[in-house]
Amino acid sequence: MAIVQTNINYTYEIMMSNIYQLHIYYPFIQMQTVGYSILGKSLPVIRLGYGSREVFYSGSFHANEWITSVILMKFIEDYCIAYTNNYNLLGYNIRNLFRNTSIYIMPMVNPDGVNLVTRQF
């Protein structure tokens, strides 16, 4: 069952719902709020793994880039599925990656702008 739907206009509310659902199914992911938008929406960051090598990905800096949020959220879901089932993802052993790397993902930097262009105000 896919949590992250890629065939819809992706809003802040859908993203937050997806994050909470992913955390329920995959409690090994870590979530934190790193700030708030101008309109008061929390800005979540998801952490995958606990290794000393660190990588940061972010999406939707600009309102019309909302598709990057969907891509990052789908990556989180695919990563979690691969970790849970001990699969490789794009040729990488996810369990090894999880052990050695911390991947931080801020899927939506500009939720106010995203909701504006997806007409969710």
VMD Tcl script that builds the backbone (N, CA, C; Angstrom):
set m [mol new atoms 363]
animate dup $m
set s [atomselect $m all]
$s set {name element resname resid chain x y z} {
  {N N MET 1 A 0.828 -1.174 0.000}
  {CA C MET 1 A 0.000 0.000 0.000}
  {C C MET 1 A 0.884 1.253 0.000}
  {N N ALA 2 A 0.723 2.093 -0.983}
  {CA C ALA 2 A 1.491 3.327 -1.072}
  {C C ALA 2 A 0.843 4.409 -0.208}
  {N N ILE 3 A 1.649 5.088 0.548}
  {CA C ILE 3 A 1.179 6.208 1.351}
  {C C ILE 3 A 1.266 7.496 0.538}
  {N N VAL 4 A 2.389 7.715 -0.097}
  {CA C VAL 4 A 2.628 8.947 -0.850}
  {C C VAL 4 A 2.072 8.780 -2.265}
  {N N GLN 5 A 1.070 9.572 -2.575}
  {CA C GLN 5 A 0.453 9.556 -3.906}
  {C C GLN 5 A 1.157 10.593 -4.781}
  {N N THR 6 A 1.555 10.190 -5.965}
  {CA C THR 6 A 2.319 11.086 -6.838}
  {C C THR 6 A 1.485 11.655 -7.975}
  {N N ASN 7 A 0.211 11.368 -8.015}
  {CA C ASN 7 A -0.640 11.817 -9.123}
  {C C ASN 7 A -1.647 12.891 -8.689}
  {N N ILE 8 A -1.292 13.665 -7.659}
  {CA C ILE 8 A -2.177 14.711 -7.146}
  {C C ILE 8 A -1.363 15.990 -6.919}
  {N N ASN 9 A -2.069 17.125 -6.829}
  {CA C ASN 9 A -1.408 18.357 -6.399}
  {C C ASN 9 A -1.041 18.180 -4.934}
  {N N TYR 10 A 0.218 18.309 -4.642}
  {CA C TYR 10 A 0.731 17.995 -3.312}
  {C C TYR 10 A 0.739 19.242 -2.447}
  {N N THR 11 A -0.058 19.246 -1.402}
  {CA C THR 11 A -0.175 20.393 -0.506}
  {C C THR 11 A 0.561 20.121 0.804}
  {N N TYR 12 A 0.687 21.152 1.597}
  {CA C TYR 12 A 1.291 21.027 2.920}
  {C C TYR 12 A 0.516 20.036 3.781}
  {N N GLU 13 A -0.802 20.126 3.747}
  {CA C GLU 13 A -1.621 19.238 4.582}
  {C C GLU 13 A -1.451 17.771 4.181}
  {N N ILE 14 A -1.379 17.513 2.894}
  {CA C ILE 14 A -1.154 16.135 2.430}
  {C C ILE 14 A 0.221 15.662 2.873}
  {N N MET 15 A 1.231 16.526 2.729}
  {CA C MET 15 A 2.583 16.153 3.146}
  {C C MET 15 A 2.621 15.814 4.635}
  {N N MET 16 A 2.009 16.646 5.463}
  {CA C MET 16 A 2.027 16.390 6.906}
  {C C MET 16 A 1.314 15.080 7.236}
  {N N SER 17 A 0.208 14.821 6.581}
  {CA C SER 17 A -0.499 13.555 6.772}
  {C C SER 17 A 0.391 12.386 6.369}
  {N N ASN 18 A 1.068 12.511 5.251}
  {CA C ASN 18 A 1.983 11.452 4.791}
  {C C ASN 18 A 3.120 11.226 5.776}
  {N N ILE 19 A 3.669 12.304 6.313}
  {CA C ILE 19 A 4.769 12.174 7.282}
  {C C ILE 19 A 4.296 11.398 8.505}
  {N N TYR 20 A 3.138 11.743 9.030}
  {CA C TYR 20 A 2.624 11.041 10.212}
  {C C TYR 20 A 2.313 9.577 9.906}
  {N N GLN 21 A 1.743 9.310 8.734}
  {CA C GLN 21 A 1.469 7.922 8.353}
  {C C GLN 21 A 2.763 7.133 8.190}
  {N N LEU 22 A 3.756 7.730 7.555}
  {CA C LEU 22 A 5.046 7.050 7.390}
  {C C LEU 22 A 5.680 6.762 8.747}
  {N N HIS 23 A 5.560 7.696 9.670}
  {CA C HIS 23 A 6.143 7.482 10.997}
  {C C HIS 23 A 5.438 6.363 11.748}
  {N N ILE 24 A 4.152 6.211 11.538}
  {CA C ILE 24 A 3.417 5.111 12.171}
  {C C ILE 24 A 3.887 3.768 11.615}
  {N N TYR 25 A 3.996 3.681 10.291}
  {CA C TYR 25 A 4.418 2.421 9.648}
  {C C TYR 25 A 5.905 2.144 9.830}
  {N N TYR 26 A 6.700 3.189 9.903}
  {CA C TYR 26 A 8.158 3.055 9.973}
  {C C TYR 26 A 8.683 3.890 11.134}
  {N N PRO 27 A 8.535 3.394 12.368}
  {CA C PRO 27 A 8.885 4.206 13.542}
  {C C PRO 27 A 10.380 4.487 13.681}
  {N N PHE 28 A 11.208 3.897 12.840}
  {CA C PHE 28 A 12.640 4.155 12.914}
  {C C PHE 28 A 13.022 5.500 12.284}
  {N N ILE 29 A 12.102 6.113 11.531}
  {CA C ILE 29 A 12.426 7.441 11.003}
  {C C ILE 29 A 12.251 8.458 12.124}
  {N N GLN 30 A 13.068 9.471 12.094}
  {CA C GLN 30 A 13.007 10.518 13.113}
  {C C GLN 30 A 12.451 11.782 12.484}
  {N N MET 31 A 11.631 12.492 13.233}
  {CA C MET 31 A 11.033 13.732 12.754}
  {C C MET 31 A 11.311 14.833 13.767}
  {N N GLN 32 A 11.525 16.028 13.242}
  {CA C GLN 32 A 11.622 17.191 14.120}
  {C C GLN 32 A 11.148 18.427 13.370}
  {N N THR 33 A 10.725 19.414 14.117}
  {CA C THR 33 A 10.338 20.693 13.542}
  {C C THR 33 A 11.516 21.640 13.710}
  {N N VAL 34 A 11.895 22.295 12.609}
  {CA C VAL 34 A 13.059 23.188 12.665}
  {C C VAL 34 A 12.684 24.659 12.574}
  {N N GLY 35 A 11.399 24.955 12.465}
  {CA C GLY 35 A 10.946 26.325 12.403}
  {C C GLY 35 A 9.517 26.384 11.930}
  {N N TYR 36 A 9.085 27.600 11.590}
  {CA C TYR 36 A 7.706 27.830 11.166}
  {C C TYR 36 A 7.687 28.797 9.983}
  {N N SER 37 A 6.725 28.606 9.115}
  {CA C SER 37 A 6.558 29.500 7.977}
  {C C SER 37 A 5.963 30.828 8.448}
  {N N ILE 38 A 5.888 31.789 7.553}
  {CA C ILE 38 A 5.292 33.090 7.866}
  {C C ILE 38 A 3.854 32.925 8.359}
  {N N LEU 39 A 3.120 31.948 7.785}
  {CA C LEU 39 A 1.730 31.711 8.184}
  {C C LEU 39 A 1.603 30.696 9.321}
  {N N GLY 40 A 2.725 30.335 9.940}
  {CA C GLY 40 A 2.690 29.497 11.133}
  {C C GLY 40 A 2.706 27.997 10.912}
  {N N LYS 41 A 2.974 27.553 9.693}
  {CA C LYS 41 A 3.038 26.110 9.442}
  {C C LYS 41 A 4.398 25.575 9.910}
  {N N SER 42 A 4.389 24.447 10.593}
  {CA C SER 42 A 5.647 23.867 11.057}
  {C C SER 42 A 6.456 23.372 9.862}
  {N N LEU 43 A 7.771 23.453 9.987}
  {CA C LEU 43 A 8.684 23.009 8.931}
  {C C LEU 43 A 9.391 21.747 9.408}
  {N N PRO 44 A 8.886 20.589 8.972}
  {CA C PRO 44 A 9.455 19.326 9.450}
  {C C PRO 44 A 10.708 18.917 8.683}
  {N N VAL 45 A 11.576 18.233 9.395}
  {CA C VAL 45 A 12.735 17.571 8.804}
  {C C VAL 45 A 12.672 16.116 9.227}
  {N N ILE 46 A 12.884 15.226 8.274}
  {CA C ILE 46 A 12.884 13.787 8.523}
  {C C ILE 46 A 14.320 13.311 8.455}
  {N N ARG 47 A 14.696 12.467 9.397}
  {CA C ARG 47 A 16.044 11.898 9.402}
  {C C ARG 47 A 15.939 10.398 9.165}
  {N N LEU 48 A 16.720 9.941 8.207}
  {CA C LEU 48 A 16.838 8.515 7.901}
  {C C LEU 48 A 18.265 8.096 8.220}
  {N N GLY 49 A 18.423 7.158 9.117}
  {CA C GLY 49 A 19.747 6.660 9.455}
  {C C GLY 49 A 20.361 7.362 10.643}
  {N N TYR 50 A 21.521 6.845 11.051}
  {CA C TYR 50 A 22.195 7.394 12.224}
  {C C TYR 50 A 23.707 7.446 12.056}
  {N N GLY 51 A 24.171 7.371 10.834}
  {CA C GLY 51 A 25.606 7.376 10.585}
  {C C GLY 51 A 26.239 8.747 10.681}
  {N N SER 52 A 27.566 8.755 10.693}
  {CA C SER 52 A 28.307 10.011 10.848}
  {C C SER 52 A 28.382 10.828 9.554}
  {N N ARG 53 A 28.226 10.176 8.413}
  {CA C ARG 53 A 28.163 10.934 7.156}
  {C C ARG 53 A 26.779 11.551 7.064}
  {N N GLU 54 A 26.725 12.835 6.764}
  {CA C GLU 54 A 25.452 13.542 6.757}
  {C C GLU 54 A 25.181 14.178 5.401}
  {N N VAL 55 A 23.904 14.062 4.990}
  {CA C VAL 55 A 23.446 14.639 3.731}
  {C C VAL 55 A 22.134 15.362 4.023}
  {N N PHE 56 A 21.921 16.498 3.340}
  {CA C PHE 56 A 20.685 17.265 3.529}
  {C C PHE 56 A 20.038 17.509 2.175}
  {N N TYR 57 A 18.751 17.177 2.073}
  {CA C TYR 57 A 17.965 17.440 0.872}
  {C C TYR 57 A 16.775 18.310 1.258}
  {N N SER 58 A 16.410 19.221 0.369}
  {CA C SER 58 A 15.247 20.063 0.625}
  {C C SER 58 A 14.493 20.305 -0.670}
  {N N GLY 59 A 13.214 20.599 -0.544}
  {CA C GLY 59 A 12.389 20.832 -1.721}
  {C C GLY 59 A 11.427 21.987 -1.518}
  {N N SER 60 A 10.860 22.420 -2.597}
  {CA C SER 60 A 9.849 23.479 -2.627}
  {C C SER 60 A 10.331 24.783 -2.002}
  {N N PHE 61 A 11.520 25.218 -2.396}
  {CA C PHE 61 A 11.966 26.558 -2.010}
  {C C PHE 61 A 11.064 27.601 -2.647}
  {N N HIS 62 A 10.704 27.357 -3.884}
  {CA C HIS 62 A 9.821 28.262 -4.608}
  {C C HIS 62 A 8.464 27.585 -4.789}
  {N N ALA 63 A 7.432 28.366 -4.782}
  {CA C ALA 63 A 6.066 27.841 -4.786}
  {C C ALA 63 A 5.794 26.887 -5.941}
  {N N ASN 64 A 6.264 27.219 -7.130}
  {CA C ASN 64 A 5.979 26.380 -8.299}
  {C C ASN 64 A 6.836 25.115 -8.355}
  {N N GLU 65 A 7.671 24.900 -7.373}
  {CA C GLU 65 A 8.512 23.697 -7.315}
  {C C GLU 65 A 7.903 22.625 -6.414}
  {N N TRP 66 A 6.596 22.651 -6.206}
  {CA C TRP 66 A 5.972 21.725 -5.256}
  {C C TRP 66 A 6.191 20.267 -5.623}
  {N N ILE 67 A 6.463 19.979 -6.889}
  {CA C ILE 67 A 6.706 18.584 -7.304}
  {C C ILE 67 A 7.941 18.001 -6.605}
  {N N THR 68 A 8.890 18.874 -6.214}
  {CA C THR 68 A 10.082 18.364 -5.520}
  {C C THR 68 A 9.722 17.780 -4.158}
  {N N SER 69 A 8.670 18.313 -3.537}
  {CA C SER 69 A 8.223 17.756 -2.251}
  {C C SER 69 A 7.693 16.334 -2.428}
  {N N VAL 70 A 6.933 16.128 -3.478}
  {CA C VAL 70 A 6.400 14.785 -3.757}
  {C C VAL 70 A 7.548 13.808 -3.988}
  {N N ILE 71 A 8.538 14.227 -4.759}
  {CA C ILE 71 A 9.678 13.360 -5.066}
  {C C ILE 71 A 10.424 12.985 -3.794}
  {N N LEU 72 A 10.674 13.961 -2.934}
  {CA C LEU 72 A 11.378 13.671 -1.682}
  {C C LEU 72 A 10.563 12.772 -0.767}
  {N N MET 73 A 9.270 13.012 -0.690}
  {CA C MET 73 A 8.420 12.158 0.150}
  {C C MET 73 A 8.358 10.735 -0.393}
  {N N LYS 74 A 8.295 10.588 -1.703}
  {CA C LYS 74 A 8.282 9.243 -2.300}
  {C C LYS 74 A 9.614 8.548 -2.041}
  {N N PHE 75 A 10.723 9.310 -2.089}
  {CA C PHE 75 A 12.023 8.731 -1.756}
  {C C PHE 75 A 12.035 8.217 -0.321}
  {N N ILE 76 A 11.489 9.011 0.607}
  {CA C ILE 76 A 11.437 8.568 2.008}
  {C C ILE 76 A 10.667 7.256 2.116}
  {N N GLU 77 A 9.526 7.185 1.445}
  {CA C GLU 77 A 8.724 5.959 1.499}
  {C C GLU 77 A 9.478 4.784 0.878}
  {N N ASP 78 A 10.081 4.970 -0.278}
  {CA C ASP 78 A 10.834 3.895 -0.934}
  {C C ASP 78 A 12.016 3.448 -0.071}
  {N N TYR 79 A 12.687 4.391 0.544}
  {CA C TYR 79 A 13.810 4.093 1.433}
  {C C TYR 79 A 13.329 3.230 2.606}
  {N N CYS 80 A 12.218 3.622 3.218}
  {CA C CYS 80 A 11.680 2.886 4.367}
  {C C CYS 80 A 11.257 1.467 3.982}
  {N N ILE 81 A 10.641 1.329 2.829}
  {CA C ILE 81 A 10.242 0.001 2.347}
  {C C ILE 81 A 11.474 -0.870 2.131}
  {N N ALA 82 A 12.496 -0.292 1.505}
  {CA C ALA 82 A 13.732 -1.050 1.255}
  {C C ALA 82 A 14.413 -1.434 2.564}
  {N N TYR 83 A 14.450 -0.532 3.528}
  {CA C TYR 83 A 15.061 -0.831 4.821}
  {C C TYR 83 A 14.302 -1.954 5.527}
  {N N THR 84 A 12.993 -1.840 5.568}
  {CA C THR 84 A 12.162 -2.826 6.260}
  {C C THR 84 A 12.296 -4.213 5.653}
  {N N ASN 85 A 12.384 -4.288 4.330}
  {CA C ASN 85 A 12.432 -5.575 3.633}
  {C C ASN 85 A 13.837 -6.021 3.268}
  {N N ASN 86 A 14.839 -5.271 3.733}
  {CA C ASN 86 A 16.244 -5.564 3.444}
  {C C ASN 86 A 16.510 -5.647 1.935}
  {N N TYR 87 A 15.923 -4.702 1.200}
  {CA C TYR 87 A 16.122 -4.591 -0.245}
  {C C TYR 87 A 17.206 -3.569 -0.536}
  {N N ASN 88 A 17.770 -3.663 -1.720}
  {CA C ASN 88 A 18.606 -2.592 -2.240}
  {C C ASN 88 A 17.699 -1.558 -2.889}
  {N N LEU 89 A 18.156 -0.328 -2.896}
  {CA C LEU 89 A 17.425 0.749 -3.559}
  {C C LEU 89 A 18.411 1.457 -4.476}
  {N N LEU 90 A 18.119 1.420 -5.764}
  {CA C LEU 90 A 18.980 2.028 -6.774}
  {C C LEU 90 A 20.422 1.532 -6.654}
  {N N GLY 91 A 20.559 0.258 -6.316}
  {CA C GLY 91 A 21.873 -0.361 -6.225}
  {C C GLY 91 A 22.567 -0.196 -4.883}
  {N N TYR 92 A 21.934 0.481 -3.935}
  {CA C TYR 92 A 22.532 0.700 -2.622}
  {C C TYR 92 A 21.903 -0.215 -1.583}
  {N N ASN 93 A 22.740 -0.801 -0.748}
  {CA C ASN 93 A 22.267 -1.582 0.378}
  {C C ASN 93 A 21.763 -0.603 1.436}
  {N N ILE 94 A 20.466 -0.538 1.616}
  {CA C ILE 94 A 19.871 0.472 2.486}
  {C C ILE 94 A 20.226 0.245 3.951}
  {N N ARG 95 A 20.332 -0.984 4.364}
  {CA C ARG 95 A 20.704 -1.232 5.765}
  {C C ARG 95 A 22.111 -0.689 6.048}
  {N N ASN 96 A 23.017 -0.891 5.102}
  {CA C ASN 96 A 24.374 -0.364 5.239}
  {C C ASN 96 A 24.361 1.165 5.219}
  {N N LEU 97 A 23.582 1.717 4.311}
  {CA C LEU 97 A 23.463 3.169 4.215}
  {C C LEU 97 A 22.883 3.745 5.509}
  {N N PHE 98 A 21.867 3.089 6.058}
  {CA C PHE 98 A 21.212 3.539 7.295}
  {C C PHE 98 A 22.201 3.573 8.453}
  {N N ARG 99 A 23.091 2.581 8.499}
  {CA C ARG 99 A 24.090 2.473 9.563}
  {C C ARG 99 A 25.175 3.546 9.453}
  {N N ASN 100 A 25.519 3.916 8.231}
  {CA C ASN 100 A 26.686 4.774 8.014}
  {C C ASN 100 A 26.370 6.216 7.646}
  {N N THR 101 A 25.122 6.504 7.324}
  {CA C THR 101 A 24.767 7.830 6.818}
  {C C THR 101 A 23.495 8.334 7.483}
  {N N SER 102 A 23.481 9.611 7.782}
  {CA C SER 102 A 22.266 10.294 8.237}
  {C C SER 102 A 21.780 11.164 7.090}
  {N N ILE 103 A 20.585 10.865 6.600}
  {CA C ILE 103 A 19.990 11.649 5.521}
  {C C ILE 103 A 18.898 12.509 6.139}
  {N N TYR 104 A 19.057 13.821 6.035}
  {CA C TYR 104 A 18.072 14.775 6.532}
  {C C TYR 104 A 17.291 15.308 5.340}
  {N N ILE 105 A 15.974 15.280 5.453}
  {CA C ILE 105 A 15.127 15.727 4.345}
  {C C ILE 105 A 14.100 16.731 4.862}
  {N N MET 106 A 14.139 17.921 4.277}
  {CA C MET 106 A 13.131 18.948 4.538}
  {C C MET 106 A 12.307 19.044 3.264}
  {N N PRO 107 A 11.189 18.325 3.203}
  {CA C PRO 107 A 10.487 18.196 1.927}
  {C C PRO 107 A 9.804 19.461 1.431}
  {N N MET 108 A 9.504 20.406 2.327}
  {CA C MET 108 A 8.777 21.600 1.876}
  {C C MET 108 A 9.258 22.815 2.674}
  {N N VAL 109 A 10.166 23.567 2.075}
  {CA C VAL 109 A 10.713 24.752 2.715}
  {C C VAL 109 A 9.705 25.898 2.714}
  {N N ASN 110 A 8.861 25.973 1.691}
  {CA C ASN 110 A 7.934 27.092 1.503}
  {C C ASN 110 A 6.481 26.600 1.422}
  {N N PRO 111 A 5.920 26.107 2.531}
  {CA C PRO 111 A 4.555 25.578 2.472}
  {C C PRO 111 A 3.509 26.640 2.144}
  {N N ASP 112 A 3.733 27.877 2.544}
  {CA C ASP 112 A 2.765 28.936 2.241}
  {C C ASP 112 A 2.668 29.150 0.734}
  {N N GLY 113 A 3.811 29.194 0.073}
  {CA C GLY 113 A 3.818 29.370 -1.378}
  {C C GLY 113 A 3.236 28.178 -2.109}
  {N N VAL 114 A 3.571 26.972 -1.627}
  {CA C VAL 114 A 3.032 25.757 -2.259}
  {C C VAL 114 A 1.507 25.764 -2.186}
  {N N ASN 115 A 0.960 26.048 -1.027}
  {CA C ASN 115 A -0.499 26.064 -0.900}
  {C C ASN 115 A -1.130 27.166 -1.744}
  {N N LEU 116 A -0.413 28.253 -1.945}
  {CA C LEU 116 A -0.915 29.331 -2.789}
  {C C LEU 116 A -1.058 28.861 -4.239}
  {N N VAL 117 A -0.029 28.202 -4.771}
  {CA C VAL 117 A -0.097 27.794 -6.182}
  {C C VAL 117 A -0.974 26.558 -6.398}
  {N N THR 118 A -1.164 25.763 -5.358}
  {CA C THR 118 A -2.059 24.603 -5.491}
  {C C THR 118 A -3.479 24.957 -5.053}
  {N N ARG 119 A -3.711 26.229 -4.799}
  {CA C ARG 119 A -5.029 26.788 -4.469}
  {C C ARG 119 A -5.612 26.174 -3.202}
  {N N GLN 120 A -4.807 26.079 -2.167}
  {CA C GLN 120 A -5.254 25.473 -0.911}
  {C C GLN 120 A -5.359 26.487 0.213}
  {N N PHE 121 A -5.596 27.765 -0.086}
  {CA C PHE 121 A -5.760 28.777 0.965}
  {C C PHE 121 A -7.205 28.992 1.265}
}
mol reanalyze $m
mol bondsrecalc $m
mol representation Tube
mol addrep $m
